[in-house]
Amino acid sequence: MEKNNPKVLFVTEKWCDADPAKGLTNNYHNLFKTFSTVLPDAKFSIIHLDEYSAVKKKHIDGFLPILVDRLEPDVVVFSLLGKSHLNPTESSYEHIKSKGCKTVFMWPDMFEGWGIPQIEEFNDAGFADLHVCWGSERNLSQEYDNLIWLWAPQDETMYYPVEDSEKTINVSFLGSPRYAERQRYLTHLLTSGTEVNIGGGQREEGLPAIKYAELMRSSRINLNFPEGPEGNDQCKGRVWEILATKSLLLERANEATKSFLVPGEHYVEFKDENDLIDKINYYLDNPEERSYIAQNGYNIYKEKYNARVFWNTIMEKLG
Protein backbone atom coordinates (compact mmCIF):
# COMPACT_ATOMS: atom_id res chain seq x y z
CA MET A 1 0.00 0.00 0.00
CA GLU A 2 1.48 3.32 -1.07
CA LYS A 3 1.33 5.71 1.85
CA ASN A 4 -0.16 8.61 -0.11
CA ASN A 5 -2.32 6.68 -2.56
CA PRO A 6 -4.23 3.88 -0.83
CA LYS A 7 -7.41 2.33 -2.16
CA VAL A 8 -10.05 2.51 0.56
CA LEU A 9 -13.55 1.11 0.84
CA PHE A 10 -15.93 2.62 3.41
CA VAL A 11 -18.69 0.34 4.72
CA THR A 12 -21.18 2.50 6.61
CA GLU A 13 -24.80 3.56 6.87
CA LYS A 14 -26.18 6.21 4.51
CA TRP A 15 -28.87 7.66 6.75
CA CYS A 16 -28.92 8.56 10.43
CA ASP A 17 -30.17 5.46 12.27
CA ALA A 18 -30.73 3.90 8.81
CA ASP A 19 -33.81 6.13 8.50
CA PRO A 20 -34.04 8.23 5.29
CA ALA A 21 -36.42 10.64 7.05
CA LYS A 22 -33.58 11.68 9.40
CA GLY A 23 -31.20 12.69 6.63
CA LEU A 24 -27.68 11.67 5.74
CA THR A 25 -25.33 10.17 8.31
CA ASN A 26 -22.69 12.46 9.82
CA ASN A 27 -20.12 10.16 8.22
CA TYR A 28 -20.56 12.27 5.09
CA HIS A 29 -18.69 15.15 6.69
CA ASN A 30 -16.85 13.40 9.55
CA LEU A 31 -15.36 10.60 7.44
CA PHE A 32 -15.84 10.86 3.69
CA LYS A 33 -15.23 14.60 3.30
CA THR A 34 -12.29 14.75 5.68
CA PHE A 35 -10.67 11.69 4.10
CA SER A 36 -10.93 13.13 0.59
CA THR A 37 -9.53 16.45 1.82
CA VAL A 38 -6.56 14.96 3.65
CA LEU A 39 -5.75 12.27 1.05
CA PRO A 40 -6.91 13.76 -2.27
CA ASP A 41 -4.93 11.24 -4.34
CA ALA A 42 -6.43 8.23 -2.61
CA LYS A 43 -9.08 6.23 -4.40
CA PHE A 44 -12.07 5.52 -2.21
CA SER A 45 -15.48 3.94 -2.60
CA ILE A 46 -18.50 3.71 -0.32
CA ILE A 47 -21.09 0.97 0.16
CA HIS A 48 -24.04 1.74 2.41
CA LEU A 49 -25.46 -1.06 4.53
CA ASP A 50 -28.94 0.43 4.82
CA GLU A 51 -29.26 1.64 1.25
CA TYR A 52 -28.22 -1.73 -0.16
CA SER A 53 -30.83 -3.49 1.96
CA ALA A 54 -33.54 -0.97 1.05
CA VAL A 55 -32.87 -1.09 -2.69
CA LYS A 56 -31.87 -4.70 -3.24
CA LYS A 57 -33.91 -6.28 -0.44
CA LYS A 58 -30.85 -8.38 0.37
CA HIS A 59 -28.25 -8.53 3.11
CA ILE A 60 -24.88 -6.88 2.50
CA ASP A 61 -23.09 -10.23 2.95
CA GLY A 62 -24.30 -11.22 -0.51
CA PHE A 63 -22.52 -8.30 -2.18
CA LEU A 64 -19.64 -7.11 0.02
CA PRO A 65 -17.25 -9.97 -0.89
CA ILE A 66 -18.00 -9.40 -4.59
CA LEU A 67 -17.30 -5.68 -4.22
CA VAL A 68 -14.02 -6.35 -2.42
CA ASP A 69 -12.94 -8.70 -5.23
CA ARG A 70 -13.84 -6.06 -7.79
CA LEU A 71 -12.25 -3.04 -6.11
CA GLU A 72 -9.26 -4.75 -4.44
CA PRO A 73 -9.03 -2.15 -1.65
CA ASP A 74 -5.97 -1.82 0.54
CA VAL A 75 -8.10 -0.73 3.51
CA VAL A 76 -11.72 -1.37 4.47
CA VAL A 77 -13.15 1.13 6.97
CA PHE A 78 -16.26 0.08 8.90
CA SER A 79 -18.69 2.26 10.82
CA LEU A 80 -21.34 -0.15 12.05
CA LEU A 81 -25.03 0.42 12.71
CA GLY A 82 -25.19 -0.50 16.39
CA LYS A 83 -26.55 -4.00 16.80
CA SER A 84 -28.50 -3.84 13.55
CA HIS A 85 -29.06 -6.96 11.46
CA LEU A 86 -27.85 -4.84 8.52
CA ASN A 87 -24.22 -5.08 9.66
CA PRO A 88 -21.85 -7.51 7.89
CA THR A 89 -21.41 -10.88 9.52
CA GLU A 90 -18.53 -13.29 9.94
CA SER A 91 -18.57 -14.50 6.32
CA SER A 92 -17.86 -11.01 4.98
CA TYR A 93 -15.10 -10.33 7.50
CA GLU A 94 -13.45 -13.66 6.74
CA HIS A 95 -13.44 -12.93 3.01
CA ILE A 96 -12.00 -9.44 3.49
CA LYS A 97 -9.16 -10.77 5.63
CA SER A 98 -8.47 -13.57 3.13
CA LYS A 99 -7.87 -10.90 0.48
CA GLY A 100 -5.18 -9.25 2.61
CA CYS A 101 -7.12 -6.01 3.18
CA LYS A 102 -6.39 -3.97 6.28
CA THR A 103 -9.50 -3.38 8.38
CA VAL A 104 -10.36 -0.33 10.47
CA PHE A 105 -13.38 -0.10 12.80
CA MET A 106 -14.60 3.36 13.81
CA TRP A 107 -16.22 3.65 17.26
CA PRO A 108 -17.81 7.08 17.91
CA ASP A 109 -19.26 5.59 21.13
CA MET A 110 -17.90 2.78 23.24
CA PHE A 111 -19.47 1.30 26.36
CA GLU A 112 -20.46 -2.03 27.87
CA GLY A 113 -23.61 -2.34 25.79
CA TRP A 114 -21.97 -1.50 22.49
CA GLY A 115 -18.39 -1.24 21.33
CA ILE A 116 -16.46 -3.06 24.01
CA PRO A 117 -17.97 -6.52 23.34
CA GLN A 118 -17.57 -6.05 19.58
CA ILE A 119 -13.93 -4.99 19.85
CA GLU A 120 -13.15 -8.11 21.85
CA GLU A 121 -15.12 -10.30 19.45
CA PHE A 122 -13.38 -8.92 16.34
CA ASN A 123 -9.97 -9.21 17.95
CA ASP A 124 -10.58 -12.80 19.05
CA ALA A 125 -11.58 -13.68 15.48
CA GLY A 126 -8.63 -11.81 13.96
CA PHE A 127 -10.89 -9.53 11.91
CA ALA A 128 -9.58 -6.13 13.07
CA ASP A 129 -6.27 -4.49 12.25
CA LEU A 130 -7.20 -1.24 13.96
CA HIS A 131 -9.93 0.16 16.21
CA VAL A 132 -10.32 3.96 16.30
CA CYS A 133 -12.23 5.23 19.35
CA TRP A 134 -13.56 8.78 19.18
CA GLY A 135 -14.93 9.42 22.66
CA SER A 136 -11.91 9.01 24.95
CA GLU A 137 -14.02 7.00 27.39
CA ARG A 138 -10.96 4.87 28.27
CA ASN A 139 -13.32 2.40 29.91
CA LEU A 140 -11.69 -0.86 28.82
CA SER A 141 -10.63 -3.41 31.38
CA GLN A 142 -7.52 -4.22 29.35
CA GLU A 143 -5.28 -2.63 26.73
CA TYR A 144 -5.26 -3.60 23.06
CA ASP A 145 -2.31 -2.99 20.76
CA ASN A 146 -4.64 -2.35 17.84
CA LEU A 147 -6.77 0.33 19.52
CA ILE A 148 -6.12 4.08 19.42
CA TRP A 149 -7.97 6.94 21.10
CA LEU A 150 -8.55 9.78 18.64
CA TRP A 151 -11.44 12.22 18.17
CA ALA A 152 -14.23 13.11 15.75
CA PRO A 153 -12.58 14.60 12.63
CA GLN A 154 -14.18 17.82 11.41
CA ASP A 155 -14.93 19.15 7.94
CA GLU A 156 -13.46 22.66 7.93
CA THR A 157 -15.69 23.75 5.06
CA MET A 158 -18.51 23.53 7.63
CA TYR A 159 -16.76 24.21 10.94
CA TYR A 160 -14.65 27.35 10.67
CA PRO A 161 -14.33 30.67 12.52
CA VAL A 162 -16.23 33.85 11.67
CA GLU A 163 -15.62 37.39 12.85
CA ASP A 164 -16.98 38.30 16.28
CA SER A 165 -19.33 40.75 14.58
CA GLU A 166 -20.97 37.78 12.85
CA LYS A 167 -21.62 35.98 16.13
CA THR A 168 -25.21 37.01 16.82
CA ILE A 169 -26.15 34.37 19.43
CA ASN A 170 -24.85 34.59 22.99
CA VAL A 171 -25.22 30.96 24.14
CA SER A 172 -26.23 27.79 22.32
CA PHE A 173 -26.67 24.14 22.97
CA LEU A 174 -26.95 22.21 19.72
CA GLY A 175 -27.81 18.54 19.87
CA SER A 176 -30.32 16.08 21.16
CA PRO A 177 -31.92 17.19 24.46
CA ARG A 178 -33.09 13.67 25.31
CA TYR A 179 -30.26 12.76 27.72
CA ALA A 180 -31.02 13.26 31.42
CA GLU A 181 -27.96 15.42 32.12
CA ARG A 182 -28.79 17.78 29.27
CA GLN A 183 -32.41 18.07 30.36
CA ARG A 184 -31.39 18.89 33.93
CA TYR A 185 -28.98 21.67 32.98
CA LEU A 186 -31.06 23.14 30.16
CA THR A 187 -34.22 23.17 32.30
CA HIS A 188 -32.30 25.00 35.04
CA LEU A 189 -31.07 27.61 32.56
CA LEU A 190 -34.52 28.23 31.17
CA THR A 191 -36.29 28.39 34.54
CA SER A 192 -33.63 30.78 35.86
CA GLY A 193 -34.23 33.15 32.96
CA THR A 194 -30.84 32.54 31.32
CA GLU A 195 -31.16 32.98 27.57
CA VAL A 196 -29.92 29.95 25.64
CA ASN A 197 -30.53 28.91 22.06
CA ILE A 198 -31.42 25.19 22.01
CA GLY A 199 -31.26 23.52 18.63
CA GLY A 200 -32.53 19.97 18.73
CA GLY A 201 -30.49 17.31 17.04
CA GLN A 202 -30.84 15.52 13.76
CA ARG A 203 -33.11 12.89 15.26
CA GLU A 204 -35.58 15.21 17.00
CA GLU A 205 -35.79 18.21 14.68
CA GLY A 206 -34.13 16.99 11.51
CA LEU A 207 -31.66 19.87 11.83
CA PRO A 208 -29.45 19.66 8.71
CA ALA A 209 -25.70 19.49 9.32
CA ILE A 210 -25.11 22.72 7.41
CA LYS A 211 -27.63 24.63 9.54
CA TYR A 212 -26.25 23.06 12.73
CA ALA A 213 -22.74 24.26 11.83
CA GLU A 214 -24.02 27.72 10.93
CA LEU A 215 -25.69 28.11 14.33
CA MET A 216 -22.51 26.95 16.07
CA ARG A 217 -20.37 29.47 14.15
CA SER A 218 -22.83 32.21 15.07
CA SER A 219 -22.64 31.53 18.84
CA ARG A 220 -20.26 33.28 21.21
CA ILE A 221 -20.52 30.42 23.74
CA ASN A 222 -21.44 26.81 22.95
CA LEU A 223 -22.37 24.36 25.71
CA ASN A 224 -21.46 20.69 25.92
CA PHE A 225 -22.52 17.96 28.35
CA PRO A 226 -20.20 14.93 28.30
CA GLU A 227 -22.38 12.21 29.81
CA GLY A 228 -22.68 9.24 27.46
CA PRO A 229 -25.45 6.67 26.87
CA GLU A 230 -24.51 4.51 29.87
CA GLY A 231 -23.53 7.31 32.23
CA ASN A 232 -19.82 7.39 31.47
CA ASP A 233 -18.27 10.67 30.30
CA GLN A 234 -17.11 11.07 26.72
CA CYS A 235 -15.20 13.66 24.76
CA LYS A 236 -18.06 14.40 22.38
CA GLY A 237 -17.63 15.32 18.74
CA ARG A 238 -19.27 18.61 19.71
CA VAL A 239 -16.04 19.57 21.52
CA TRP A 240 -14.14 19.68 18.23
CA GLU A 241 -16.97 21.34 16.34
CA ILE A 242 -16.99 24.17 18.88
CA LEU A 243 -13.23 24.60 18.91
CA ALA A 244 -13.10 24.59 15.10
CA THR A 245 -15.52 27.52 14.99
CA LYS A 246 -13.45 29.46 17.53
CA SER A 247 -16.31 29.97 19.93
CA LEU A 248 -15.95 29.38 23.66
CA LEU A 249 -16.50 25.80 24.78
CA LEU A 250 -18.28 25.67 28.14
CA GLU A 251 -18.48 22.11 29.41
CA ARG A 252 -19.28 20.21 32.60
CA ALA A 253 -16.02 19.13 34.29
CA ASN A 254 -14.91 15.64 33.24
CA GLU A 255 -11.76 13.61 32.67
CA ALA A 256 -12.42 12.59 29.05
CA THR A 257 -12.01 16.07 27.61
CA LYS A 258 -9.09 16.76 29.97
CA SER A 259 -7.18 13.97 28.23
CA PHE A 260 -6.88 16.35 25.26
CA LEU A 261 -7.40 19.89 26.54
CA VAL A 262 -6.53 22.07 29.53
CA PRO A 263 -9.50 23.69 31.31
CA GLY A 264 -9.10 27.44 31.75
CA GLU A 265 -6.70 27.52 28.81
CA HIS A 266 -8.53 25.87 25.90
CA TYR A 267 -12.07 25.80 27.28
CA VAL A 268 -14.02 26.53 30.47
CA GLU A 269 -15.40 23.95 32.92
CA PHE A 270 -18.47 24.26 35.12
CA LYS A 271 -19.21 22.02 38.10
CA ASP A 272 -22.98 22.36 38.62
CA GLU A 273 -26.08 24.26 37.50
CA ASN A 274 -25.35 27.46 39.41
CA ASP A 275 -21.72 27.49 38.34
CA LEU A 276 -22.85 27.18 34.72
CA ILE A 277 -24.98 30.31 35.04
CA ASP A 278 -22.14 32.17 36.75
CA LYS A 279 -19.68 31.19 33.99
CA ILE A 280 -22.09 32.17 31.22
CA ASN A 281 -22.62 35.61 32.75
CA TYR A 282 -18.92 36.13 33.44
CA TYR A 283 -17.72 35.30 29.94
CA LEU A 284 -20.47 37.29 28.27
CA ASP A 285 -19.45 40.27 30.40
CA ASN A 286 -15.74 39.74 29.67
CA PRO A 287 -15.41 39.34 25.90
CA GLU A 288 -11.62 39.69 25.86
CA GLU A 289 -11.17 36.72 28.20
CA ARG A 290 -13.76 34.77 26.24
CA SER A 291 -11.99 35.46 22.95
CA TYR A 292 -8.59 34.63 24.43
CA ILE A 293 -9.66 31.16 25.58
CA ALA A 294 -11.60 30.52 22.37
CA GLN A 295 -8.49 31.43 20.37
CA ASN A 296 -6.36 29.03 22.44
CA GLY A 297 -8.88 26.27 21.86
CA TYR A 298 -8.88 26.95 18.13
CA ASN A 299 -5.09 26.98 18.03
CA ILE A 300 -4.67 23.58 19.67
CA TYR A 301 -7.41 22.14 17.46
CA LYS A 302 -5.58 23.34 14.34
CA GLU A 303 -2.24 22.08 15.62
CA LYS A 304 -3.08 18.69 17.11
CA TYR A 305 -6.69 17.59 16.66
CA ASN A 306 -7.64 18.31 13.08
CA ALA A 307 -8.67 15.84 10.37
CA ARG A 308 -5.19 15.74 8.84
CA VAL A 309 -3.64 14.48 12.07
CA PHE A 310 -6.56 12.04 12.47
CA TRP A 311 -6.14 10.36 9.07
CA ASN A 312 -2.35 10.49 8.99
CA THR A 313 -2.28 8.81 12.40
CA ILE A 314 -4.51 6.02 11.11
CA MET A 315 -2.51 5.48 7.92
CA GLU A 316 0.78 5.43 9.80
CA LYS A 317 -0.66 2.96 12.30
CA LEU A 318 -1.67 0.69 9.43
CA GLY A 319 1.88 0.80 8.11
C-alpha positions as CSV (number, residue, x, y, z in Angstrom):
1,M,0.0,0.0,0.0
2,E,1.5,3.3,-1.1
3,K,1.3,5.7,1.8
4,N,-0.2,8.6,-0.1
5,N,-2.3,6.7,-2.6
6,P,-4.2,3.9,-0.8
7,K,-7.4,2.3,-2.2
8,V,-10.1,2.5,0.6
9,L,-13.5,1.1,0.8
10,F,-15.9,2.6,3.4
11,V,-18.7,0.3,4.7
12,T,-21.2,2.5,6.6
13,E,-24.8,3.6,6.9
14,K,-26.2,6.2,4.5
15,W,-28.9,7.7,6.8
16,C,-28.9,8.6,10.4
17,D,-30.2,5.5,12.3
18,A,-30.7,3.9,8.8
19,D,-33.8,6.1,8.5
20,P,-34.0,8.2,5.3
21,A,-36.4,10.6,7.1
22,K,-33.6,11.7,9.4
23,G,-31.2,12.7,6.6
24,L,-27.7,11.7,5.7
25,T,-25.3,10.2,8.3
26,N,-22.7,12.5,9.8
27,N,-20.1,10.2,8.2
28,Y,-20.6,12.3,5.1
29,H,-18.7,15.1,6.7
30,N,-16.9,13.4,9.6
31,L,-15.4,10.6,7.4
32,F,-15.8,10.9,3.7
33,K,-15.2,14.6,3.3
34,T,-12.3,14.7,5.7
35,F,-10.7,11.7,4.1
36,S,-10.9,13.1,0.6
37,T,-9.5,16.5,1.8
38,V,-6.6,15.0,3.7
39,L,-5.8,12.3,1.0
40,P,-6.9,13.8,-2.3
41,D,-4.9,11.2,-4.3
42,A,-6.4,8.2,-2.6
43,K,-9.1,6.2,-4.4
44,F,-12.1,5.5,-2.2
45,S,-15.5,3.9,-2.6
46,I,-18.5,3.7,-0.3
47,I,-21.1,1.0,0.2
48,H,-24.0,1.7,2.4
49,L,-25.5,-1.1,4.5
50,D,-28.9,0.4,4.8
51,E,-29.3,1.6,1.2
52,Y,-28.2,-1.7,-0.2
53,S,-30.8,-3.5,2.0
54,A,-33.5,-1.0,1.1
55,V,-32.9,-1.1,-2.7
56,K,-31.9,-4.7,-3.2
57,K,-33.9,-6.3,-0.4
58,K,-30.9,-8.4,0.4
59,H,-28.2,-8.5,3.1
60,I,-24.9,-6.9,2.5
61,D,-23.1,-10.2,3.0
62,G,-24.3,-11.2,-0.5
63,F,-22.5,-8.3,-2.2
64,L,-19.6,-7.1,0.0
65,P,-17.2,-10.0,-0.9
66,I,-18.0,-9.4,-4.6
67,L,-17.3,-5.7,-4.2
68,V,-14.0,-6.4,-2.4
69,D,-12.9,-8.7,-5.2
70,R,-13.8,-6.1,-7.8
71,L,-12.2,-3.0,-6.1
72,E,-9.3,-4.7,-4.4
73,P,-9.0,-2.2,-1.7
74,D,-6.0,-1.8,0.5
75,V,-8.1,-0.7,3.5
76,V,-11.7,-1.4,4.5
77,V,-13.2,1.1,7.0
78,F,-16.3,0.1,8.9
79,S,-18.7,2.3,10.8
80,L,-21.3,-0.1,12.0
81,L,-25.0,0.4,12.7
82,G,-25.2,-0.5,16.4
83,K,-26.5,-4.0,16.8
84,S,-28.5,-3.8,13.6
85,H,-29.1,-7.0,11.5
86,L,-27.9,-4.8,8.5
87,N,-24.2,-5.1,9.7
88,P,-21.8,-7.5,7.9
89,T,-21.4,-10.9,9.5
90,E,-18.5,-13.3,9.9
91,S,-18.6,-14.5,6.3
92,S,-17.9,-11.0,5.0
93,Y,-15.1,-10.3,7.5
94,E,-13.4,-13.7,6.7
95,H,-13.4,-12.9,3.0
96,I,-12.0,-9.4,3.5
97,K,-9.2,-10.8,5.6
98,S,-8.5,-13.6,3.1
99,K,-7.9,-10.9,0.5
100,G,-5.2,-9.2,2.6
101,C,-7.1,-6.0,3.2
102,K,-6.4,-4.0,6.3
103,T,-9.5,-3.4,8.4
104,V,-10.4,-0.3,10.5
105,F,-13.4,-0.1,12.8
106,M,-14.6,3.4,13.8
107,W,-16.2,3.6,17.3
108,P,-17.8,7.1,17.9
109,D,-19.3,5.6,21.1
110,M,-17.9,2.8,23.2
111,F,-19.5,1.3,26.4
112,E,-20.5,-2.0,27.9
113,G,-23.6,-2.3,25.8
114,W,-22.0,-1.5,22.5
115,G,-18.4,-1.2,21.3
116,I,-16.5,-3.1,24.0
117,P,-18.0,-6.5,23.3
118,Q,-17.6,-6.1,19.6
119,I,-13.9,-5.0,19.8
120,E,-13.1,-8.1,21.9
121,E,-15.1,-10.3,19.5
122,F,-13.4,-8.9,16.3
123,N,-10.0,-9.2,18.0
124,D,-10.6,-12.8,19.1
125,A,-11.6,-13.7,15.5
126,G,-8.6,-11.8,14.0
127,F,-10.9,-9.5,11.9
128,A,-9.6,-6.1,13.1
129,D,-6.3,-4.5,12.2
130,L,-7.2,-1.2,14.0
131,H,-9.9,0.2,16.2
132,V,-10.3,4.0,16.3
133,C,-12.2,5.2,19.3
134,W,-13.6,8.8,19.2
135,G,-14.9,9.4,22.7
136,S,-11.9,9.0,24.9
137,E,-14.0,7.0,27.4
138,R,-11.0,4.9,28.3
139,N,-13.3,2.4,29.9
140,L,-11.7,-0.9,28.8
141,S,-10.6,-3.4,31.4
142,Q,-7.5,-4.2,29.3
143,E,-5.3,-2.6,26.7
144,Y,-5.3,-3.6,23.1
145,D,-2.3,-3.0,20.8
146,N,-4.6,-2.3,17.8
147,L,-6.8,0.3,19.5
148,I,-6.1,4.1,19.4
149,W,-8.0,6.9,21.1
150,L,-8.6,9.8,18.6
151,W,-11.4,12.2,18.2
152,A,-14.2,13.1,15.8
153,P,-12.6,14.6,12.6
154,Q,-14.2,17.8,11.4
155,D,-14.9,19.2,7.9
156,E,-13.5,22.7,7.9
157,T,-15.7,23.8,5.1
158,M,-18.5,23.5,7.6
159,Y,-16.8,24.2,10.9
160,Y,-14.6,27.3,10.7
161,P,-14.3,30.7,12.5
162,V,-16.2,33.8,11.7
163,E,-15.6,37.4,12.9
164,D,-17.0,38.3,16.3
165,S,-19.3,40.8,14.6
166,E,-21.0,37.8,12.8
167,K,-21.6,36.0,16.1
168,T,-25.2,37.0,16.8
169,I,-26.1,34.4,19.4
170,N,-24.9,34.6,23.0
171,V,-25.2,31.0,24.1
172,S,-26.2,27.8,22.3
173,F,-26.7,24.1,23.0
174,L,-26.9,22.2,19.7
175,G,-27.8,18.5,19.9
176,S,-30.3,16.1,21.2
177,P,-31.9,17.2,24.5
178,R,-33.1,13.7,25.3
179,Y,-30.3,12.8,27.7
180,A,-31.0,13.3,31.4
181,E,-28.0,15.4,32.1
182,R,-28.8,17.8,29.3
183,Q,-32.4,18.1,30.4
184,R,-31.4,18.9,33.9
185,Y,-29.0,21.7,33.0
186,L,-31.1,23.1,30.2
187,T,-34.2,23.2,32.3
188,H,-32.3,25.0,35.0
189,L,-31.1,27.6,32.6
190,L,-34.5,28.2,31.2
191,T,-36.3,28.4,34.5
192,S,-33.6,30.8,35.9
193,G,-34.2,33.1,33.0
194,T,-30.8,32.5,31.3
195,E,-31.2,33.0,27.6
196,V,-29.9,30.0,25.6
197,N,-30.5,28.9,22.1
198,I,-31.4,25.2,22.0
199,G,-31.3,23.5,18.6
200,G,-32.5,20.0,18.7
201,G,-30.5,17.3,17.0
202,Q,-30.8,15.5,13.8
203,R,-33.1,12.9,15.3
204,E,-35.6,15.2,17.0
205,E,-35.8,18.2,14.7
206,G,-34.1,17.0,11.5
207,L,-31.7,19.9,11.8
208,P,-29.5,19.7,8.7
209,A,-25.7,19.5,9.3
210,I,-25.1,22.7,7.4
211,K,-27.6,24.6,9.5
212,Y,-26.2,23.1,12.7
213,A,-22.7,24.3,11.8
214,E,-24.0,27.7,10.9
215,L,-25.7,28.1,14.3
216,M,-22.5,27.0,16.1
217,R,-20.4,29.5,14.2
218,S,-22.8,32.2,15.1
219,S,-22.6,31.5,18.8
220,R,-20.3,33.3,21.2
221,I,-20.5,30.4,23.7
222,N,-21.4,26.8,23.0
223,L,-22.4,24.4,25.7
224,N,-21.5,20.7,25.9
225,F,-22.5,18.0,28.4
226,P,-20.2,14.9,28.3
227,E,-22.4,12.2,29.8
228,G,-22.7,9.2,27.5
229,P,-25.5,6.7,26.9
230,E,-24.5,4.5,29.9
231,G,-23.5,7.3,32.2
232,N,-19.8,7.4,31.5
233,D,-18.3,10.7,30.3
234,Q,-17.1,11.1,26.7
235,C,-15.2,13.7,24.8
236,K,-18.1,14.4,22.4
237,G,-17.6,15.3,18.7
238,R,-19.3,18.6,19.7
239,V,-16.0,19.6,21.5
240,W,-14.1,19.7,18.2
241,E,-17.0,21.3,16.3
242,I,-17.0,24.2,18.9
243,L,-13.2,24.6,18.9
244,A,-13.1,24.6,15.1
245,T,-15.5,27.5,15.0
246,K,-13.4,29.5,17.5
247,S,-16.3,30.0,19.9
248,L,-16.0,29.4,23.7
249,L,-16.5,25.8,24.8
250,L,-18.3,25.7,28.1
251,E,-18.5,22.1,29.4
252,R,-19.3,20.2,32.6
253,A,-16.0,19.1,34.3
254,N,-14.9,15.6,33.2
255,E,-11.8,13.6,32.7
256,A,-12.4,12.6,29.0
257,T,-12.0,16.1,27.6
258,K,-9.1,16.8,30.0
259,S,-7.2,14.0,28.2
260,F,-6.9,16.3,25.3
261,L,-7.4,19.9,26.5
262,V,-6.5,22.1,29.5
263,P,-9.5,23.7,31.3
264,G,-9.1,27.4,31.7
265,E,-6.7,27.5,28.8
266,H,-8.5,25.9,25.9
267,Y,-12.1,25.8,27.3
268,V,-14.0,26.5,30.5
269,E,-15.4,24.0,32.9
270,F,-18.5,24.3,35.1
271,K,-19.2,22.0,38.1
272,D,-23.0,22.4,38.6
273,E,-26.1,24.3,37.5
274,N,-25.4,27.5,39.4
275,D,-21.7,27.5,38.3
276,L,-22.9,27.2,34.7
277,I,-25.0,30.3,35.0
278,D,-22.1,32.2,36.7
279,K,-19.7,31.2,34.0
280,I,-22.1,32.2,31.2
281,N,-22.6,35.6,32.8
282,Y,-18.9,36.1,33.4
283,Y,-17.7,35.3,29.9
284,L,-20.5,37.3,28.3
285,D,-19.5,40.3,30.4
286,N,-15.7,39.7,29.7
287,P,-15.4,39.3,25.9
288,E,-11.6,39.7,25.9
289,E,-11.2,36.7,28.2
290,R,-13.8,34.8,26.2
291,S,-12.0,35.5,23.0
292,Y,-8.6,34.6,24.4
293,I,-9.7,31.2,25.6
294,A,-11.6,30.5,22.4
295,Q,-8.5,31.4,20.4
296,N,-6.4,29.0,22.4
297,G,-8.9,26.3,21.9
298,Y,-8.9,26.9,18.1
299,N,-5.1,27.0,18.0
300,I,-4.7,23.6,19.7
301,Y,-7.4,22.1,17.5
302,K,-5.6,23.3,14.3
303,E,-2.2,22.1,15.6
304,K,-3.1,18.7,17.1
305,Y,-6.7,17.6,16.7
306,N,-7.6,18.3,13.1
307,A,-8.7,15.8,10.4
308,R,-5.2,15.7,8.8
309,V,-3.6,14.5,12.1
310,F,-6.6,12.0,12.5
311,W,-6.1,10.4,9.1
312,N,-2.3,10.5,9.0
313,T,-2.3,8.8,12.4
314,I,-4.5,6.0,11.1
315,M,-2.5,5.5,7.9
316,E,0.8,5.4,9.8
317,K,-0.7,3.0,12.3
318,L,-1.7,0.7,9.4
319,G,1.9,0.8,8.1
